[in-house]
Amino acid sequence: MNPGKTSLSVNLNKVALVRNTRHLGIPSVLRAATLCLEAGAQGITVHPRPDARHIRAEDVHVLHQLLKSWPRAEFNIEGNPFHNLMDFVREQRPHQCTFVPDSEGQLTSDHGWDFPADTARLKPLIAEAQSLGVRVSLFMDPRPDQMAAVKAIGADRVELYTETFASAFGTAGKDAVRKGFTETAAAAQAVGLGINAGHDLNRENLTDFLAHVPGVQEVSIGHALISDALEQGYTAAVKGYLAAIDRAFAATSGQ
């Protein structure tokens, strides 16, 4: 993996969601992770919510064991640190945890943290996760003015919430929305934060996003990639996203 190229982490929540509609154990989350890693994905992401409607505790344990056999791949566990996330962080000690301000039962993530409102309660949990050797990323809206505050409370990275970009893609407002992400990424880099991104990124919009938003180290993609895999298979789907990342890297590096 080229150190300047964005890594792809596959979110497996939707695989677990389908599996949970029956009691047959299929489709297998473990098998999905294995196929994605074999196809070249650089990481696996899960978001175990308190109601266990998709990823369950046992999935987290099994995937943690799997990733031990893939030393160059990363395990990212995301969720609300005030619900069940910290239990997984303490037990599994993943490479990265992503703090997301979801409410219990929320359909999907739909906003980032807000500072200074969230400073006091997040700061000790960030420090605890880091003391366990876990990188901490905070799920954030594209707001350049918030990046210094994220750095000040000790987080290592931000994950830019990209739903607004995805919604604007293909419309007359795309460039203006994308500019907000470009400016936020620049502000994050200026204070020394790493940058991740995710939510509604897909094969059609990913290259454009990465070509215009500097320094994105990781994208976490679930719904769109798993939807593509239903038609193409995991291997082809992952390779399609890696190709989209390659196109962005070539466009920005002159290769």
N, C-alpha and C positions, 0 to 999 in steps of 0.2 A: 504493500500500500504506500503510495506516494504521500509523504507527510503533509504536503500542501493540498491534497485532495480531500474533499468531503467524504466522511464515512457514512455508510448506510446501516442503520439499525432497524430491524424489522419488528414492528409491534404485533404480537400474536393474540391480542384480545379477541379479535373476531373469529379466529379459529376456535378458541375456547367457547365463545358464545354459541356457535353452531353445535359443537360437541355437547354442550349442556342441555340441549333440547331433547336428548335421549339419554339412556343409561348404558350405552354401548362402548363408550370410550373413543369414538371416532367422530370427526377427524382428530388425530393425535397431535397435541401441542408439541410433544417431544419430536415426533417425526417431522412436523412442519419446521421446527427450529433447525433440525439436522439438515434438511434439504436446503433451507435458505443459507445456512453457513457453507454447505458444500458448493452452492452456486456462487459464493463470493461475498455474501453479506458480512459486514465487519462487526455486527453486534445484534443483540436481541433485546427487545424492550417488552416489559409487561407492566400493566397498571391494575394491580389487585385491589378492587374496591371492597368496601366493608360488606356489601351484600353478596359478594362472590358470584355475581351474575355472569361473569366470563372467567377470567383468570382466578384460580383457586390457590389456596396456600400450598397444596401439594404440587401444583404446577411450578410455583416459584422454587421449591426445593429441588424438583427434578431438573429444571433448567439450570439451576446453580451447579448441579453435579455435571451436567452436560458441558457447560462452558469451561470446566476444568480441563476438558480434553481439547479445547480450542484456545490456546494461550494468547493468540493474537486478536481474539474477538472479545468484545466487552459485553457485560451484562448491566443493563440499566433498569432499575425498578423505579417506577414513578407513582405518585399519589399524594394524598394530603397527609402531611406529617402529624397532624392533630387527630387523625383517624387511626388507620392501621399501618401506615407506611413504616414508621420507625421500628416496629417489631421485626419487619423483614430486614431492615437495614442492620439492626443489631445482630440478628441471627446469621444472615447470609453474607453481609459485608460485600455487596456488589461493587463493581468498578465505579459505578455512578448511581446516585439517586437524584431524581428530579422532583422537586417539591411543587405540587400543583394545588391551587386553592379550590378544589372541588367541594361541593356540599354532598352529603350522603344521599345516594339515590339519583344524583345528577346524571342525565343521559350521556353527556360527553363534556370534556373540558371546554369552557367558553370565555375565560378571562384570566388575566395574570394577577400577580400580587401587586399590592399598592403600598408605596412608602411615602411618608413615615408611618402610616397606620399599622403596617404589619411588622415593623422593625423589632419591637421588644419581644414578641413571642417567637419569631423565627430565629433570631440570633443564637440562642443557646442550642437549638436543634441542629443548626448548621455546624456549630462547633463540635457537637457530639458526633455527628456523622463523620466529620473530618478526622476526629480523634480515632475513629475506627478504620481509617485509611480509605474512606469513601469520598469520591469527588461529589460536590453538590452543585446542581444546576437549578435555577429558579425559573419557573414558567412565567413569562412576562409578555405584556402587550408591547407593540412597537412604539415605545415612548423614550426618546433619547434622554429626557430629563431624569429618568429613573435609574439610569445605569450607574451613576456615581453612588447612589444609595445602595444598590445591590452590592457593589464592591465594598462599600463601607461596612456592611454587616458580615462580610467574610465569604460570600459565595464564590465559587470557582468559575461558574459559567451561567449564562442565561439560555433558556430555550425560548426563542421567539415564537409566539403564537401566530400562526400564518393563515388563519381562516379568512381574515379580511383580504389578504393578497389573493387567495384562491377564489374568493367570491368576485373580486374585481377583474381577475384575469380574463382577457378577451373582450373587455369593455373599454369605453373611452376613458374611464377613470383609473385604469391600471397603473399608468406611470406615476400618478400622484400618490397612490397607495403604496406602490413599491418604493417610492422615495422615502417614505417614513421608515421602512425597514432598512434601507441603505444608511440613513442617518443614525438609526438606532444601533446598527452594527458598528458603525464608525465610532459612536460614543462608547460602546462597550469595549472596543479595542483600545480606545484612548485611555481607559482606566485599568486596562489589563485583564479584562474578563474574556474567557473563552465563549464561543457562540455555537449554540445548537439551534435547530429549527424544526417545527413540526405542526401539523394539523391541516388536513385536506390538501397536502401536496400530492401531486400525481405525475404520471409520465408526461402529460401535456404541459404542465406549468413548472416543473422542477428545474429544468435547464435555465429557463428565463430567470427564475428566482436566484439561483446560485451565481449566474453570470453577472447579476447586478447588486448582489448583497455580499460584501467582502467578508472573508474570514470565517465562513460557516464550517465548523469542524465536523458536525454530525447532523444528519437529518433522521428523524424517527418517523417512519411511515407504516401505517397499519391498514386502515380501511381500504384505501385505493389499491395497495399492493395485494392484499388478500383477495379483493374483488377481481383483480387481473389474474391472480393465480387460479381462480375458479374456472377461468376460460383457457388459460395458457399453461397451467402448472406452476409450481413454485420456482423451478429452475429458470424458466423463461421469464417469469415476472421479475425475479430478482435481477437477472441479467439486463432486463429492459431499464430498470432504475439505475443500475450501475452505468449503463450506456448514457443515460441522461446526465449523470454526474460527470462522466468523461467529457461529454460535449461542452459542459459549462467550464470544466477545467481547461480544456483546449482553447476555448474562447478567451479566457482570462490570462492564460500563460503564454499565448502565442505559439503553442505547439500545433 
